[in-house]
Amino acid sequence: MIELLSYGAFFLTVALTYAIICLGLNVQWGQTGLFNVGVAGFVAMGAYTSALLTTPEDPVRFGGFDLPIAVGWLGAALMAGLLSVLVGLLTIRLRADYLAIATFGVAVVMQLCALNLEPLTGGPFGIGFIPRPFGWMAEDRLTFGLLNLGLVVLTTLGVYLALERLLRSPWGRVLRAIREDEQAALALGKNAFAFRLQAFAVGGAIMGLAGAVQAHFIGFIAPENYVPMLTFQVWAMLIVGGSGNNKGAVLGAVLVWAVWAATAALISAVVPPELQARAAALQIVMIGLAICIMLLVRPRGILGEVRTVSRHVHEASGKK
């Protein structure tokens, strides 16, 4: 029973870190229509920034400032947001397909930097000894897992509530107006470039925060953690849950991670060890199949975006 509860806490903790990434992508794509396929790069920026700020001093690697975890998480969000601004200034005017190519390039560059800047990032060996919240409770696996889960739940809830308030504000309505009809928004005097850049920066900062949360939960990061597969997973989560809906982003993250974890357990239990590397491709197939089914059955996802033309129209029709 204890083992089951420990695994449940671990599963939900990982799923919710992906939910935070999905919330960031939802700001960019679901609300603004920015096609970012470089998610892994912004997550990596957050993870490495927080790791460098909070790990103990290391004589063979720059960094190791041994700062509190909260400072690391804040620094991760700021650095990922700054990276988003720099990338956005260069690419935000591009059409959706060109923006996708540019952001994918950013993710590849970030991974190559993590791999080759060994004095800073540890290179292929990564960065270890990243402080874990409640690390002093690590020997009691259940208590440690539940405490970490509680912290991640609070972080996810905080991001969710902040975004809900932000996206229901005039700023959020402008983002959706630009997504739906940019020319109409421009005619009303809205600076589409500035609003898109702001949305791109907010989404990137949230992804960086999620990268930091993951890094401190696992305690170790390496370049191989931030391959394009991470981007595919996050997009699958958002599509399945419902683009444009923050609740859908969270739900999609939990469901897709459940499919990923279940197929991994099935492969480990059924497939011989020498064939498991090849059979791991079945995970991608299962996720792809889930996306296809979802697009056929519910094109807008499980919890699609709730679109309101005008609250006055809803009041007149008797709807709330």
SVG drawing of the C-alpha trace seen along z (x, -y; Angstrom):
<svg xmlns="http://www.w3.org/2000/svg" viewBox="-33 -53 71 64">
<polyline fill="none" stroke="black" stroke-width="0.4" points="0.0,0.0 2.8,-2.4 4.6,-1.6 1.4,-2.3 0.9,-5.6 4.5,-6.6 4.2,-5.8 1.0,-7.7 2.6,-10.8 5.6,-10.4 3.3,-10.0 1.1,-13.0 4.2,-15.2 5.7,-14.5 2.4,-14.9 1.8,-18.3 5.3,-19.5 4.2,-18.8 0.9,-20.6 2.8,-23.7 4.7,-23.5 1.3,-23.0 -0.1,-26.1 2.8,-28.1 2.3,-26.6 -1.4,-27.4 -0.7,-31.1 1.4,-31.0 -0.6,-28.8 -4.1,-28.3 -4.6,-32.0 -2.3,-33.8 -1.8,-31.4 2.0,-31.3 3.3,-28.0 6.2,-27.2 7.8,-23.9 10.9,-24.7 9.4,-24.0 12.3,-21.8 14.7,-24.7 12.9,-27.0 12.4,-24.2 16.1,-23.5 17.0,-27.1 14.9,-27.1 16.3,-23.8 20.0,-24.8 19.6,-28.3 18.0,-27.0 20.6,-24.2 23.5,-26.6 22.1,-29.0 21.2,-26.4 23.8,-23.6 26.8,-23.6 30.1,-25.0 31.9,-22.8 35.6,-23.3 35.3,-21.9 32.2,-23.8 31.1,-27.4 28.1,-28.1 27.3,-26.4 26.1,-29.5 24.2,-27.5 21.3,-29.9 17.8,-28.9 15.5,-26.9 13.0,-29.8 15.7,-32.0 16.6,-29.3 13.0,-29.0 12.6,-32.8 15.9,-33.0 14.7,-30.2 11.5,-32.0 13.3,-35.3 16.0,-33.8 13.5,-31.7 11.4,-34.8 14.4,-36.8 15.3,-34.1 11.7,-34.3 11.9,-38.0 15.2,-37.8 13.8,-35.0 10.5,-36.8 12.1,-40.0 13.7,-38.1 11.0,-35.7 7.6,-36.8 6.6,-38.4 7.2,-35.2 4.2,-33.1 3.2,-30.1 5.3,-27.6 8.4,-29.7 8.0,-30.5 7.8,-26.8 11.1,-26.2 12.8,-29.1 11.7,-27.9 12.7,-24.4 16.2,-25.7 16.3,-27.4 15.6,-24.1 18.4,-22.4 20.8,-25.2 19.9,-25.0 20.6,-21.3 23.9,-21.6 24.9,-24.4 24.1,-22.1 26.1,-19.3 29.2,-21.3 29.6,-24.0 31.0,-21.5 32.6,-24.1 29.1,-25.6 26.6,-22.8 28.7,-19.7 28.4,-18.6 27.1,-15.1 27.6,-14.3 25.0,-16.9 24.5,-18.5 23.9,-16.5 23.3,-17.1 20.6,-19.6 18.9,-20.3 15.5,-18.7 12.7,-20.3 12.3,-18.4 15.4,-16.4 16.0,-15.7 12.9,-13.5 14.2,-11.4 14.6,-8.3 10.8,-8.3 9.7,-7.8 6.0,-8.3 6.3,-11.5 8.9,-12.8 6.7,-12.1 3.6,-13.6 5.5,-16.8 6.9,-17.2 3.5,-16.6 1.9,-19.2 4.5,-21.8 4.0,-21.0 0.2,-21.2 0.5,-24.6 2.8,-25.8 0.5,-24.5 -2.5,-26.0 -0.7,-29.3 0.2,-29.4 -3.3,-28.3 -5.1,-30.9 -2.7,-33.7 -3.3,-32.8 -7.0,-32.5 -7.1,-36.0 -4.7,-37.3 -6.5,-35.7 -9.9,-37.0 -8.5,-40.5 -8.5,-43.0 -5.0,-41.8 -6.2,-38.3 -9.1,-39.4 -6.7,-41.3 -4.6,-38.1 -7.6,-36.2 -8.7,-39.1 -5.3,-39.1 -5.4,-35.3 -8.9,-35.4 -8.5,-38.5 -5.3,-40.4 -6.5,-43.1 -9.5,-43.9 -7.3,-44.2 -5.0,-46.5 -7.9,-48.6 -8.8,-49.1 -5.3,-50.4 -3.8,-47.3 -0.1,-46.7 -0.2,-43.0 3.6,-42.6 3.9,-43.9 1.0,-41.7 2.4,-38.6 5.9,-39.3 4.4,-39.7 2.5,-36.4 5.5,-34.6 7.6,-35.9 4.9,-34.9 4.6,-31.4 8.4,-31.0 8.8,-32.1 6.3,-29.5 8.1,-26.8 11.3,-27.9 9.7,-27.6 8.4,-24.1 12.0,-23.1 13.3,-24.3 10.6,-22.4 11.4,-19.2 15.1,-19.6 14.7,-20.0 12.3,-17.1 14.6,-14.7 17.9,-16.1 19.8,-15.6 19.7,-17.1 21.5,-16.3 21.2,-17.4 19.3,-14.1 16.4,-15.3 15.6,-18.0 15.3,-16.3 12.5,-17.2 10.5,-14.3 9.7,-16.6 8.1,-19.1 6.1,-16.4 4.8,-15.2 3.7,-18.7 1.9,-19.4 0.1,-16.0 -1.0,-16.9 -2.4,-20.3 -4.2,-18.9 -5.8,-16.0 -6.8,-18.2 -8.1,-21.1 -6.1,-24.1 -7.3,-27.4 -8.6,-26.0 -6.3,-26.0 -8.3,-23.2 -7.8,-21.2 -4.0,-21.8 -3.8,-20.3 -6.1,-17.4 -4.3,-16.6 -1.0,-16.5 -2.2,-14.0 -3.9,-11.8 -1.1,-11.7 1.5,-11.1 -0.7,-8.2 -0.6,-6.7 3.1,-7.2 3.8,-5.7 1.4,-2.7 3.0,-1.8 6.5,-2.1 5.4,0.3 3.8,2.7 6.9,2.8 9.1,3.4 6.9,6.3 6.2,8.0 9.1,7.3 12.5,9.0 15.2,6.7 17.2,6.9 14.1,5.7 12.9,3.0 14.8,0.2 13.0,0.9 9.7,1.5 9.9,-1.9 8.8,-3.4 5.4,-2.0 5.0,-4.8 5.1,-7.3 2.7,-5.3 0.2,-5.1 0.4,-8.9 0.0,-9.5 -3.0,-7.1 -4.6,-9.0 -4.2,-12.3 -5.8,-10.9 -8.7,-9.5 -9.2,-12.7 -9.1,-14.8 -11.8,-12.6 -14.0,-12.4 -13.5,-15.8 -11.5,-18.1 -11.3,-20.8 -10.0,-18.4 -11.6,-16.9 -12.2,-20.4 -12.2,-22.7 -12.0,-26.4 -15.2,-28.1 -15.8,-30.9 -18.0,-33.9 -19.0,-36.4 -20.3,-38.9 -21.4,-38.6 -24.4,-40.8 -25.6,-38.2 -25.4,-35.5 -27.3,-37.6 -30.0,-38.3 -30.4,-34.6 -30.6,-33.8 -27.2,-32.0 -24.7,-32.7"/>
</svg>
